[in-house]
Amino acid sequence: MLLHTAIFLLIALLYILFLISPDSFFPYEEEMILATSVLFCWIYISSGWMKISFYHPYRIFLIVFFLYNIVGFSYSSFSGEDFFEYTIGSYSSSIFSKSIRFETLFALAFFQIFIHFGTILFISLSNEENRSFKSITHWQNTSFRDFTSKTGLYIFFIFLLPAYYYYYLIIREAFFSGGYLNYAFENITGTGNENILIRLSNDFMRFGLIMYLSTVPKKKKLIIPIILYFIPFLGVSFFTGSRVYVLSEGMMLTSYLAIVGYIKKREFIIILISFVLLATFIGLFRNSDNFDV
C-alpha cells in the first residue's frame, strides 16, 4: 500500500511540474536530470522490496533501460557536463532545443513511473512464484512437448543460414561505410532492399529458438543452439558499434538460464558483469581509429 501511495504522489508531482514548466524555457533542467536518475534508483530498489528476483525479466529490463537511457544523464550530473551539448564527430547535438530537452526529460520520467506502476499492479495480483520463479511449470503433455521442441529446433536450423547472411549484409555495410559514425548517420536504410525472406529469416530463427526454449530442454542440449544464436549478434555489435545486440540478447539468454535453474545467482551476476564489460569494450573499440577503414 505504501508503494501505491508513493507512485500516485510521484505521478501527481510530475504532472504538476510538467504543466507549470514552460517548455520554451526550462529553468529546472539540472534538477530534472538528477531527479530522473534518483527516480530510477528508487524504482530498482523498490522492485527488490516487492521480492522480485534479481534475474526476473523486469529487473533485467530496468538494467538495460538504465544503460541506454539514464546513464548518460547520471554521468552529466556528476561530471558537470551538459548531456545535450556533447558532439559526436562532426554531428553536433545543437538540434536539441529547449523544447526537445524539456520533453525528453519528462518522457523518461513518465515512462519509468508508469511502467513501474503497471508492474506493481501485476505483482499485487500475482503469487510468490511469479516473482521469484522458484518453480517452473512442467509440460503435462509429453508428446506435445516433444513435438514443440523438435518443431522449434527445425525452424531454428532452417532459417539459421539465411539469418547469418542477413547479418553478414549488415556487417559488410558497416565495414565498407568507413566507420561507425558513417554507418550510424548516413547509411540509415540498412538492408531494406534485400529479399523479404532474407529480412524475415532472423525473426523466424528467433521464433524457433523461443519455441525450443519454452520446452525447457536439458542443459547440454542448449549449448549449441544458444552459441549459434548469439554469434551473429556479437559480430553485428563489433562492426556496427551497436552494443544493444550484445547486452539485450545476452542478458535475455542469461535470464532464461537463471529462471529455469541452470545457473545460480552468483553465476548470473558474473555473466551479467561480463556482458557489461564486453559492451564497454565495444564502445571503446568503435570510437577508436582501429574501426575506421
Backbone bond lengths (Angstrom), bond angles and torsions (degrees), N, CA, C in turn:
res aa  C-N    CA-C-N  psi(-1)  N-CA   C-N-CA  omega(-1)  CA-C   N-CA-C  phi
1 M - - - 1.467 - - 1.528 110.85 -
2 L 1.333 116.05 -35.75 1.453 120.41 -179.64 1.522 111.12 -64.68
3 L 1.339 116.21 -40.37 1.465 120.21 178.38 1.521 111.11 -65.87
4 H 1.330 117.50 -39.77 1.459 120.72 178.22 1.530 110.53 -59.93
5 T 1.327 115.83 -44.45 1.468 120.68 179.99 1.522 110.74 -63.80
6 A 1.336 116.56 -43.38 1.464 120.71 179.66 1.530 110.78 -62.04
7 I 1.328 116.78 -40.69 1.468 120.68 178.97 1.520 110.85 -62.19
8 F 1.328 117.27 -46.83 1.462 120.73 179.89 1.527 111.41 -61.33
9 L 1.327 117.16 -40.44 1.466 120.76 179.07 1.529 110.92 -65.51
10 L 1.326 117.15 -41.23 1.465 120.84 178.89 1.522 111.45 -65.36
11 I 1.332 116.61 -41.88 1.466 120.06 178.41 1.521 110.44 -62.53
12 A 1.332 115.95 -44.55 1.470 120.00 179.64 1.529 110.65 -62.57
13 L 1.338 116.82 -41.75 1.461 120.80 179.63 1.523 111.30 -64.20
14 L 1.328 117.05 -42.44 1.462 120.96 179.07 1.520 111.64 -62.70
15 Y 1.322 115.97 -42.78 1.465 119.72 179.41 1.521 111.19 -62.95
16 I 1.325 116.05 -41.38 1.462 119.51 -179.77 1.527 110.47 -63.81
17 L 1.343 116.22 -46.36 1.462 120.07 178.43 1.524 111.66 -62.63
18 F 1.319 116.37 -39.34 1.458 120.77 -179.34 1.532 111.11 -65.21
19 L 1.323 117.11 -38.39 1.458 121.30 -176.78 1.528 112.80 -76.66
20 I 1.347 116.21 -35.13 1.464 118.26 -175.26 1.526 112.77 -90.39
21 S 1.344 117.45 -11.39 1.467 120.06 -177.69 1.523 109.83 -93.08
22 P 1.324 118.12 121.50 1.470 120.86 177.20 1.518 110.77 -70.75
23 D 1.346 117.29 128.11 1.456 119.73 -176.77 1.522 112.55 -72.33
24 S 1.324 117.18 -20.81 1.460 119.71 179.87 1.525 111.72 -75.96
25 F 1.327 116.52 -25.11 1.461 121.07 176.85 1.520 107.53 -143.33
26 F 1.325 115.90 101.56 1.458 121.93 -175.00 1.525 109.23 -102.62
27 P 1.349 117.90 99.38 1.464 120.53 -173.05 1.534 114.07 -78.92
28 Y 1.339 117.91 -9.21 1.459 120.27 -174.46 1.526 111.62 -112.97
29 E 1.333 116.77 35.39 1.468 119.74 -174.81 1.522 111.94 -64.37
30 E 1.331 117.96 -48.15 1.462 121.18 -178.42 1.524 110.86 -62.75
31 E 1.323 116.03 -40.38 1.461 119.66 179.05 1.529 110.75 -66.48
32 M 1.340 116.75 -36.53 1.459 120.44 -179.51 1.522 111.30 -70.33
33 I 1.336 116.87 -35.99 1.461 120.87 176.42 1.529 110.20 -62.70
34 L 1.314 116.34 -46.06 1.464 120.60 178.88 1.526 110.67 -64.80
35 A 1.342 117.07 -40.96 1.464 121.07 -179.80 1.522 111.59 -64.51
36 T 1.337 116.94 -35.98 1.468 120.93 178.83 1.519 110.71 -64.57
37 S 1.327 116.97 -40.82 1.458 121.43 178.27 1.530 111.32 -67.85
38 V 1.337 116.39 -43.08 1.464 120.77 178.76 1.523 110.36 -64.69
39 L 1.333 116.43 -37.87 1.456 120.95 178.61 1.523 111.11 -60.86
40 F 1.338 115.71 -42.13 1.459 118.39 178.57 1.519 110.73 -62.81
41 C 1.325 117.59 -44.34 1.466 121.24 179.86 1.524 110.67 -58.80
42 W 1.319 116.35 -42.95 1.468 120.40 179.32 1.529 110.86 -64.09
43 I 1.327 116.80 -41.13 1.466 120.89 -179.75 1.519 110.79 -63.62
44 Y 1.339 116.63 -44.43 1.462 119.38 -178.07 1.530 111.05 -66.89
45 I 1.331 116.09 -42.39 1.469 119.89 179.74 1.527 110.83 -66.16
46 S 1.334 116.74 -42.26 1.463 119.93 -179.16 1.521 112.09 -66.82
47 S 1.337 117.37 -27.51 1.470 118.97 175.44 1.525 110.53 -65.70
48 G 1.334 116.20 -29.95 1.464 120.41 173.56 1.520 111.22 -71.14
49 W 1.319 117.10 -36.80 1.462 120.62 176.36 1.527 111.51 -60.62
50 M 1.339 115.73 -31.41 1.465 120.18 179.33 1.524 112.02 -80.81
51 K 1.345 116.52 7.94 1.457 123.72 178.34 1.529 112.70 62.56
52 I 1.340 115.69 31.90 1.462 120.18 172.91 1.521 106.93 -80.83
53 S 1.326 117.27 125.79 1.454 121.19 -174.77 1.521 111.43 -61.45
54 F 1.317 115.33 155.16 1.462 122.23 -176.44 1.522 111.88 -60.85
55 Y 1.326 117.95 -33.34 1.461 121.40 -177.46 1.533 112.47 -98.22
56 H 1.319 116.79 12.57 1.471 120.84 175.98 1.536 109.27 -62.76
57 P 1.341 118.94 140.46 1.478 120.95 -179.05 1.522 113.68 -53.06
58 Y 1.336 117.76 -32.53 1.459 119.47 -179.90 1.521 111.10 -65.89
59 R 1.320 117.65 -42.35 1.470 120.12 -179.92 1.530 110.77 -72.39
60 I 1.325 116.86 -31.76 1.464 119.92 173.90 1.530 109.39 -64.66
61 F 1.332 116.14 -42.15 1.459 120.22 177.14 1.520 110.87 -60.06
62 L 1.324 117.60 -41.94 1.458 120.95 -179.98 1.523 111.24 -61.49
63 I 1.337 116.91 -39.76 1.461 120.07 179.27 1.522 111.00 -64.39
64 V 1.337 116.46 -45.88 1.469 120.34 178.89 1.528 110.48 -63.82
65 F 1.328 116.20 -41.28 1.465 120.67 178.95 1.523 110.97 -60.94
66 F 1.325 116.42 -40.55 1.460 120.59 178.75 1.524 110.89 -64.55
67 L 1.322 116.63 -46.39 1.460 120.88 -176.14 1.524 112.51 -62.82
68 Y 1.323 116.84 -32.08 1.463 119.32 -174.51 1.519 114.39 -105.80
69 N 1.326 117.99 -6.82 1.459 118.80 -177.03 1.529 114.68 -132.00
70 I 1.314 117.72 -29.66 1.461 120.15 -172.31 1.520 112.96 -107.89
71 V 1.340 116.80 -30.85 1.464 119.15 -171.33 1.528 112.23 -60.91
72 G 1.336 117.79 -34.61 1.464 119.88 178.63 1.512 112.28 -64.28
73 F 1.317 116.29 -40.90 1.461 120.39 178.57 1.529 110.65 -69.59
74 S 1.344 115.98 -38.60 1.463 119.25 178.25 1.517 110.58 -62.44
75 Y 1.333 116.34 -41.90 1.465 120.72 179.33 1.523 111.19 -62.54
76 S 1.322 116.89 -40.53 1.461 120.11 -178.70 1.521 111.56 -65.57
77 S 1.339 116.63 -29.32 1.462 119.97 -179.98 1.525 111.29 -66.89
78 F 1.342 117.26 -34.90 1.457 121.19 -177.34 1.533 112.62 -92.64
79 S 1.331 117.17 -29.14 1.465 120.28 -176.96 1.520 112.67 -86.42
80 G 1.331 116.32 -20.65 1.456 119.60 -177.65 1.519 113.39 85.01
81 E 1.330 117.51 -2.65 1.457 121.53 178.59 1.533 110.39 -81.00
82 D 1.309 115.18 149.02 1.452 120.42 177.66 1.519 108.86 -84.39
83 F 1.333 116.60 115.66 1.457 120.42 -176.47 1.523 111.94 -59.85
84 F 1.316 117.25 -35.85 1.460 121.50 -176.31 1.523 113.27 -79.99
85 E 1.338 117.07 -7.63 1.454 119.18 -174.75 1.521 114.60 -108.14
86 Y 1.348 116.65 6.15 1.458 117.08 179.74 1.531 109.89 -72.98
87 T 1.338 115.58 160.75 1.460 121.53 -178.35 1.509 110.25 -117.00
88 I 1.329 117.51 132.77 1.458 122.78 176.50 1.518 107.11 -106.78
89 G 1.331 116.49 103.24 1.461 119.41 -178.62 1.512 110.08 59.22
90 S 1.315 116.20 -125.26 1.468 121.15 179.93 1.515 111.52 -97.54
91 Y 1.351 116.13 5.61 1.456 120.07 -177.06 1.525 108.63 -100.72
92 S 1.292 116.65 101.45 1.457 120.83 -177.13 1.520 110.28 -79.26
93 S 1.326 116.27 148.49 1.461 121.16 178.25 1.520 111.78 -90.25
94 S 1.313 117.21 23.13 1.459 120.19 179.63 1.525 112.42 -66.36
95 I 1.355 116.72 -8.83 1.459 119.93 177.88 1.524 111.36 -70.02
96 F 1.337 116.93 -13.79 1.452 119.71 -179.48 1.528 109.48 -79.31
97 S 1.313 115.85 95.19 1.456 120.69 178.17 1.527 109.79 -76.25
98 K 1.320 116.05 172.82 1.463 120.29 177.93 1.521 110.81 -60.15
99 S 1.322 116.32 -37.15 1.458 119.97 -179.75 1.520 111.37 -66.03
100 I 1.341 117.23 -42.14 1.462 121.04 179.25 1.516 110.77 -67.15
101 R 1.328 116.78 -41.28 1.462 120.61 178.56 1.528 110.31 -61.23
102 F 1.317 115.67 -42.89 1.460 122.59 179.55 1.529 110.77 -59.67
103 E 1.324 116.40 -49.90 1.462 121.24 -177.22 1.526 111.61 -68.61
104 T 1.331 117.67 -35.92 1.460 121.22 -179.49 1.521 111.48 -62.81
105 L 1.312 116.51 -48.15 1.461 120.59 -177.29 1.527 111.44 -65.50
106 F 1.318 117.14 -42.85 1.460 119.24 -179.98 1.528 111.36 -71.16
107 A 1.332 117.17 -33.63 1.467 119.81 177.30 1.525 110.49 -63.06
108 L 1.341 117.54 -42.83 1.463 121.44 177.46 1.529 110.99 -61.71
109 A 1.318 115.89 -42.93 1.460 120.00 -178.49 1.532 110.99 -66.82
110 F 1.341 117.22 -46.80 1.461 120.99 -179.43 1.531 110.84 -63.91
111 F 1.338 116.81 -41.08 1.460 120.05 -179.50 1.520 110.58 -60.99
112 Q 1.326 117.14 -45.97 1.459 121.14 -179.34 1.522 111.69 -61.00
113 I 1.307 116.12 -47.04 1.459 119.43 -173.02 1.522 112.01 -71.29
114 F 1.326 117.65 -36.46 1.458 119.27 -178.19 1.523 112.20 -76.84
115 I 1.322 118.86 -35.80 1.458 119.76 177.37 1.528 110.18 -68.85
116 H 1.334 116.34 -32.45 1.462 119.20 176.62 1.522 110.69 -72.23
117 F 1.309 116.89 -35.65 1.459 120.91 177.27 1.534 110.07 -63.33
118 G 1.346 116.30 -42.28 1.458 119.89 177.31 1.524 111.71 -63.21
119 T 1.327 116.65 -38.11 1.462 120.54 178.50 1.520 111.21 -65.89
120 I 1.322 116.64 -40.39 1.461 120.54 178.85 1.528 110.51 -62.75
121 L 1.338 116.77 -40.84 1.462 119.80 178.99 1.531 110.92 -64.04
122 F 1.339 116.02 -40.86 1.467 119.43 179.20 1.522 111.15 -66.18
123 I 1.324 115.98 -45.64 1.460 119.97 -177.66 1.521 111.14 -63.33
124 S 1.333 116.73 -36.85 1.463 119.79 -179.39 1.525 112.37 -65.96
125 L 1.343 116.62 -20.79 1.462 120.87 179.69 1.525 112.82 -102.03
126 S 1.328 116.63 -1.75 1.459 120.52 -176.91 1.514 110.33 -107.30
127 N 1.324 114.95 171.35 1.462 119.43 -179.76 1.519 110.77 -99.49
128 E 1.312 115.35 -178.60 1.466 121.17 -175.86 1.523 111.85 -64.02
129 E 1.331 118.16 -33.46 1.459 121.20 -177.17 1.523 111.21 -63.89
130 N 1.331 117.24 -35.98 1.460 120.57 -179.83 1.520 111.73 -69.35
131 R 1.317 116.75 -22.07 1.461 119.72 -179.07 1.521 111.94 -85.60
132 S 1.307 116.83 -38.47 1.456 119.53 -171.23 1.522 114.39 -113.95
133 F 1.338 117.83 -9.76 1.464 122.18 -178.15 1.531 111.11 54.98
134 K 1.349 115.99 42.94 1.457 118.49 -178.87 1.525 111.94 -68.38
135 S 1.311 116.06 -23.77 1.457 118.89 178.02 1.516 109.02 -139.52
136 I 1.314 115.93 144.41 1.454 122.00 178.69 1.518 108.90 -107.40
137 T 1.317 115.76 128.40 1.458 119.66 179.28 1.521 109.62 -70.71
138 H 1.326 116.19 120.56 1.459 120.20 -178.61 1.527 110.28 -87.40
139 W 1.310 115.01 153.51 1.455 121.13 -179.44 1.526 109.16 -66.86
140 Q 1.319 115.66 131.23 1.452 119.96 178.39 1.529 111.49 -80.66
141 N 1.331 115.76 -36.88 1.461 121.30 -178.88 1.530 108.71 -91.83
142 T 1.308 116.94 101.90 1.465 121.54 -175.46 1.521 112.17 -65.46
143 S 1.333 116.37 -41.02 1.464 119.62 -178.62 1.524 111.46 -64.08
144 F 1.337 116.82 -41.12 1.468 119.76 178.92 1.525 110.20 -69.09
145 R 1.332 116.89 -33.93 1.466 120.55 176.65 1.520 110.17 -62.75
146 D 1.321 117.21 -45.55 1.459 120.97 179.57 1.530 111.07 -63.95
147 F 1.332 115.77 -40.41 1.466 120.33 178.73 1.527 110.45 -62.33
148 T 1.335 117.35 -45.02 1.460 121.90 179.75 1.517 111.08 -64.26
149 S 1.325 116.51 -41.45 1.464 121.40 -179.96 1.526 111.07 -62.34
150 K 1.331 117.09 -48.72 1.462 120.93 -178.74 1.534 111.47 -66.91
151 T 1.336 116.49 -41.34 1.463 120.29 -179.86 1.526 110.97 -62.65
152 G 1.332 115.34 -44.64 1.462 119.46 178.52 1.511 111.89 -62.00
153 L 1.316 116.23 -40.87 1.461 120.37 -179.97 1.524 111.12 -67.49
154 Y 1.334 117.69 -39.75 1.462 121.34 177.76 1.531 110.83 -62.70
155 I 1.327 116.33 -46.05 1.466 120.70 179.47 1.525 110.42 -60.92
156 F 1.323 115.62 -42.16 1.462 120.85 -179.42 1.523 111.31 -59.77
157 F 1.312 117.47 -50.13 1.464 120.70 -175.94 1.532 112.27 -74.74
158 I 1.331 118.15 -30.03 1.471 120.61 177.41 1.521 111.13 -63.26
159 F 1.329 116.17 -41.78 1.460 120.22 -176.29 1.527 112.76 -96.84
160 L 1.320 117.42 5.64 1.463 120.55 -177.98 1.531 111.49 -65.26
161 L 1.319 118.41 -51.42 1.462 121.25 -178.15 1.531 112.27 -65.76
162 P 1.351 119.95 -45.46 1.473 118.64 174.79 1.524 112.72 -58.53
163 A 1.340 116.61 -36.27 1.464 120.30 178.25 1.520 110.86 -67.58
164 Y 1.331 116.43 -39.95 1.462 120.02 176.07 1.523 110.24 -60.70
165 Y 1.309 117.51 -40.43 1.470 120.89 178.80 1.525 110.22 -65.22
166 Y 1.319 116.95 -38.84 1.467 121.98 177.96 1.529 110.70 -59.72
167 Y 1.327 116.38 -46.78 1.462 119.72 -179.97 1.526 111.59 -72.11
168 Y 1.336 115.85 -29.11 1.464 119.21 174.76 1.523 110.88 -62.28
169 L 1.331 116.88 -39.32 1.466 120.39 178.26 1.524 111.01 -62.86
170 I 1.330 116.77 -39.46 1.465 120.91 178.38 1.530 110.20 -65.61
171 I 1.329 116.14 -45.54 1.464 120.59 -179.82 1.527 110.68 -63.37
172 R 1.321 116.69 -42.63 1.467 120.41 -179.96 1.522 110.73 -62.93
173 E 1.324 116.99 -41.61 1.462 120.46 179.61 1.523 111.17 -64.66
174 A 1.332 116.41 -40.41 1.460 120.40 179.47 1.518 110.79 -66.89
175 F 1.334 117.08 -39.25 1.461 121.38 -177.12 1.526 111.32 -67.40
176 F 1.326 116.95 -45.08 1.458 120.06 -176.02 1.535 113.42 -86.70
177 S 1.329 116.91 -0.73 1.458 118.77 176.59 1.514 112.05 -78.94
178 G 1.341 116.93 -11.47 1.458 120.49 176.05 1.499 113.86 95.27
179 G 1.315 118.20 20.44 1.456 119.84 177.60 1.516 112.28 127.86
180 Y 1.326 114.33 167.52 1.463 120.84 -174.96 1.524 112.78 -62.33
181 L 1.334 117.16 -43.92 1.458 119.91 -176.20 1.523 111.61 -62.97
182 N 1.316 117.01 -42.54 1.461 119.68 177.73 1.519 111.25 -62.57
183 Y 1.324 115.66 -41.18 1.468 119.50 -179.77 1.530 110.92 -65.84
184 A 1.332 115.76 -43.14 1.457 119.97 -175.02 1.525 112.99 -70.48
185 F 1.354 116.83 -35.49 1.457 119.08 -172.12 1.523 114.40 -105.09
186 E 1.325 117.31 -20.21 1.453 118.55 -176.10 1.522 112.99 -110.89
187 N 1.316 117.67 -40.64 1.462 120.83 -176.79 1.521 110.08 -95.37
188 I 1.312 116.50 65.81 1.458 120.96 -174.88 1.518 112.92 -84.03
189 T 1.337 117.60 -9.79 1.460 119.49 -178.14 1.517 111.95 -80.09
190 G 1.324 118.05 -21.23 1.454 121.38 177.63 1.509 112.05 60.90
191 T 1.315 116.35 -135.71 1.460 121.57 -177.83 1.521 110.94 -105.66
192 G 1.313 116.56 36.74 1.456 120.51 -175.09 1.507 115.04 -66.62
193 N 1.333 117.77 -20.10 1.452 119.91 -177.72 1.526 113.32 -92.74
194 E 1.316 117.95 3.09 1.446 120.62 -179.32 1.523 110.92 -78.73
195 N 1.318 115.98 170.92 1.452 122.58 179.23 1.523 110.75 -55.79
196 I 1.325 116.80 138.80 1.469 120.50 -175.74 1.523 111.29 -63.95
197 L 1.337 117.76 -31.86 1.461 120.37 178.46 1.520 110.84 -66.56
198 I 1.333 116.27 -34.95 1.462 120.20 177.31 1.518 109.82 -68.71
199 R 1.327 116.10 -41.81 1.464 120.05 -177.99 1.529 111.88 -67.55
200 L 1.333 117.28 -29.59 1.466 120.43 -179.08 1.523 112.94 -91.55
201 S 1.325 116.83 -8.21 1.460 119.82 -175.27 1.520 112.61 -61.56
202 N 1.344 117.07 -37.18 1.464 118.75 -179.95 1.527 111.67 -66.64
203 D 1.350 116.75 -32.68 1.465 119.71 177.34 1.526 111.06 -68.23
204 F 1.334 116.71 -41.72 1.458 119.77 178.13 1.525 111.17 -67.78
205 M 1.331 117.30 -37.44 1.458 120.60 176.19 1.524 110.18 -59.85
206 R 1.328 116.92 -45.02 1.466 121.28 179.17 1.530 110.70 -65.59
207 F 1.333 116.42 -41.08 1.467 120.69 179.63 1.524 110.77 -61.47
208 G 1.342 116.67 -43.24 1.451 119.84 179.05 1.513 112.31 -62.77
209 L 1.336 116.68 -41.56 1.457 120.11 179.22 1.526 111.15 -64.82
210 I 1.323 116.45 -40.92 1.471 119.82 179.38 1.525 110.90 -63.56
211 M 1.334 116.84 -41.18 1.468 119.86 175.71 1.524 110.81 -58.57
212 Y 1.312 115.13 -44.09 1.460 120.33 -179.09 1.527 111.09 -65.88
213 L 1.318 117.13 -43.56 1.464 120.78 -179.43 1.520 112.00 -66.26
214 S 1.327 117.01 -29.92 1.463 120.64 -177.64 1.525 112.40 -64.27
215 T 1.321 117.36 -21.64 1.462 121.02 179.39 1.527 112.61 -87.10
216 V 1.326 116.88 -0.01 1.468 124.13 179.66 1.532 110.64 50.10
217 P 1.333 116.76 65.44 1.472 119.38 178.79 1.531 110.86 -69.08
218 K 1.317 116.01 170.40 1.462 120.25 179.69 1.519 110.56 -64.55
219 K 1.317 114.63 153.86 1.463 121.33 -173.72 1.528 112.24 -58.49
220 K 1.315 117.62 -41.15 1.455 120.94 -177.84 1.524 112.06 -65.70
221 K 1.326 116.76 -30.74 1.457 120.96 -179.01 1.524 112.72 -79.24
222 L 1.333 116.67 -8.25 1.468 120.97 -179.03 1.523 112.72 -89.81
223 I 1.316 116.94 -22.44 1.464 120.93 -169.84 1.526 112.06 -59.40
224 I 1.338 117.91 -54.31 1.468 121.00 -175.91 1.527 112.34 -64.43
225 P 1.360 120.06 -49.71 1.472 119.15 178.50 1.524 113.39 -58.20
226 I 1.339 117.59 -40.36 1.462 120.33 -178.28 1.524 110.93 -67.38
227 I 1.327 117.12 -42.03 1.468 120.41 178.81 1.526 110.55 -64.19
228 L 1.333 117.06 -46.47 1.469 121.09 179.56 1.523 111.28 -62.55
229 Y 1.329 116.62 -33.94 1.464 120.49 179.26 1.526 111.56 -71.35
230 F 1.336 116.25 -37.09 1.468 120.26 -172.37 1.528 113.09 -82.59
231 I 1.329 118.42 -26.99 1.468 122.33 -175.46 1.534 112.94 -53.73
232 P 1.345 120.34 -51.55 1.469 118.38 -177.91 1.522 113.78 -63.46
233 F 1.328 117.86 -33.06 1.460 120.49 178.75 1.524 111.01 -68.11
234 L 1.316 115.96 -36.46 1.459 119.94 176.31 1.522 110.14 -64.55
235 G 1.337 117.16 -42.97 1.462 120.74 178.47 1.510 113.11 -64.01
236 V 1.330 116.37 -42.87 1.463 120.12 179.55 1.520 110.70 -63.30
237 S 1.321 117.48 -39.80 1.462 120.64 179.56 1.520 111.47 -62.26
238 F 1.308 117.58 -42.63 1.461 121.19 -178.78 1.529 111.82 -66.39
239 F 1.328 117.04 -41.20 1.461 119.29 -172.44 1.527 113.61 -91.29
240 T 1.328 118.36 -22.59 1.465 119.57 176.73 1.523 110.99 -99.57
241 G 1.342 117.20 -20.66 1.458 120.29 -177.93 1.506 113.36 85.75
242 S 1.333 118.04 0.39 1.460 121.20 -179.76 1.527 109.49 -83.26
243 R 1.307 116.64 102.62 1.461 121.18 -176.31 1.518 113.19 -73.84
244 V 1.331 116.23 -11.38 1.456 119.45 -177.49 1.519 111.92 -63.08
245 Y 1.340 117.82 -28.77 1.469 120.40 179.41 1.527 110.41 -63.76
246 V 1.328 116.31 -50.30 1.458 120.60 -177.92 1.523 111.11 -62.95
247 L 1.333 116.49 -47.74 1.458 119.85 -175.33 1.525 113.11 -70.44
248 S 1.335 117.16 -51.42 1.462 119.95 -174.29 1.520 111.62 -65.98
249 E 1.335 117.38 -48.82 1.460 120.00 -179.03 1.526 111.21 -68.83
250 G 1.335 116.59 -43.18 1.460 119.92 -179.66 1.516 112.47 -63.97
251 M 1.314 117.25 -42.56 1.456 120.33 -179.22 1.518 111.53 -72.17
252 M 1.333 116.74 -31.32 1.467 119.84 175.95 1.520 110.54 -62.67
253 L 1.336 116.28 -47.19 1.461 120.09 179.99 1.531 111.51 -66.30
254 T 1.334 116.61 -39.09 1.463 120.39 178.94 1.522 111.18 -65.25
255 S 1.325 116.38 -40.40 1.455 120.78 178.04 1.527 110.88 -62.19
256 Y 1.327 116.39 -40.98 1.468 120.35 178.26 1.527 110.82 -61.44
257 L 1.344 116.39 -46.37 1.461 120.30 -179.08 1.530 111.41 -61.73
258 A 1.326 116.47 -34.42 1.462 120.04 178.21 1.528 111.02 -72.71
259 I 1.326 116.58 -39.44 1.465 120.81 -178.63 1.521 111.42 -63.30
260 V 1.339 116.76 -42.15 1.472 119.78 -178.53 1.526 112.20 -82.52
261 G 1.334 116.80 -1.15 1.449 120.40 174.17 1.510 115.88 86.56
262 Y 1.347 117.35 16.57 1.463 120.37 -179.21 1.527 112.77 -84.76
263 I 1.313 118.22 -18.21 1.461 121.93 173.05 1.529 108.77 -134.01
264 K 1.307 115.97 148.76 1.456 121.30 -179.00 1.531 110.41 -89.40
265 K 1.329 114.77 173.72 1.459 120.30 -176.95 1.521 111.50 -60.28
266 R 1.322 117.88 -40.97 1.462 120.91 -179.24 1.527 110.49 -63.82
267 E 1.327 116.57 -44.54 1.461 120.37 178.28 1.522 111.22 -63.84
268 F 1.330 115.44 -38.36 1.458 120.28 179.11 1.526 110.89 -60.84
269 I 1.328 116.97 -44.33 1.464 121.15 -179.96 1.519 111.05 -63.91
270 I 1.342 116.59 -41.44 1.472 120.54 179.48 1.524 110.55 -62.83
271 I 1.337 117.12 -45.40 1.465 121.08 179.68 1.527 110.27 -64.60
272 L 1.328 116.35 -39.89 1.461 121.01 179.99 1.525 110.67 -61.60
273 I 1.322 116.64 -45.86 1.468 121.17 178.09 1.525 110.35 -62.63
274 S 1.323 116.79 -38.15 1.466 121.27 179.50 1.523 111.30 -62.33
275 F 1.317 117.00 -41.22 1.460 120.36 178.88 1.528 111.46 -66.79
276 V 1.327 116.63 -39.07 1.465 120.24 177.89 1.525 110.54 -64.15
277 L 1.340 116.38 -42.76 1.464 120.12 177.85 1.524 111.22 -65.34
278 L 1.321 117.20 -38.13 1.462 121.16 178.24 1.526 110.13 -64.82
279 A 1.323 116.67 -42.70 1.465 120.27 178.18 1.526 110.79 -64.24
280 T 1.330 116.86 -37.05 1.463 120.79 177.26 1.522 111.02 -64.58
281 F 1.332 116.41 -42.06 1.460 120.72 178.22 1.527 110.55 -62.37
282 I 1.328 116.28 -41.95 1.467 120.22 178.44 1.523 110.18 -62.15
283 G 1.347 116.38 -39.85 1.454 119.72 178.53 1.516 112.04 -62.82
284 L 1.331 116.74 -39.99 1.465 120.10 177.56 1.521 111.04 -71.02
285 F 1.318 116.95 -38.24 1.461 121.38 -178.00 1.511 111.78 -67.27
286 R 1.324 117.01 -39.88 1.461 120.52 -176.52 1.523 111.90 -70.80
287 N 1.336 117.16 -23.27 1.456 120.66 -179.67 1.535 112.47 -94.52
288 S 1.322 115.68 0.18 1.459 118.90 -179.93 1.506 110.62 -90.90
289 D 1.328 115.02 167.47 1.461 119.94 179.15 1.524 112.21 -69.33
290 N 1.342 116.08 -16.79 1.459 118.68 -177.99 1.510 112.21 -68.12
291 F 1.337 116.59 -20.03 1.458 118.46 -177.49 1.519 111.72 -81.95
292 D 1.298 116.08 -27.58 1.452 119.32 -175.97 1.526 110.78 -70.82
293 V 1.326 115.63 143.04 1.449 121.49 179.40 1.515 109.21 -81.09
